[in-house]
């Protein structure tokens, strides 16, 4: 299974490279790409997309971002529980909820 190119998902949400119109949509799209990658068995890409979603740009709706992240977290726990990169990603979630 091929994971979609992130530029195709992001192209509608970016006006210019430095002027992002919808930072939360972009973050949610990255989480979705992470879910797709995790389901395809691509741990590094899944954690990379999820991590960027949690750390990039302004987060206007942390509850929404946490809700989207829950699906990725569940898949990572189920399929990649023993991996260090999984633990690193999961460790970011509680800190996000406390901001």
Number of C-alpha atoms within 10 A of each C-alpha: 8 8 16 11 9 13 10 9 16 17 12 11 18 16 12 9 7 7 10 15 13 15 18 21 16 23 26 21 20 25 29 21 24 31 29 20 23 22 17 14 15 15 20 14 18 28 26 17 22 26 21 15 24 22 12 12 13 12 17 11 9 16 12 13 21 18 11 19 24 16 15 25 24 14 18 26 15 10 14 17 14 11 12 10 17 20 16 12 18 21 11 13 17 10 9 15 11 7 7
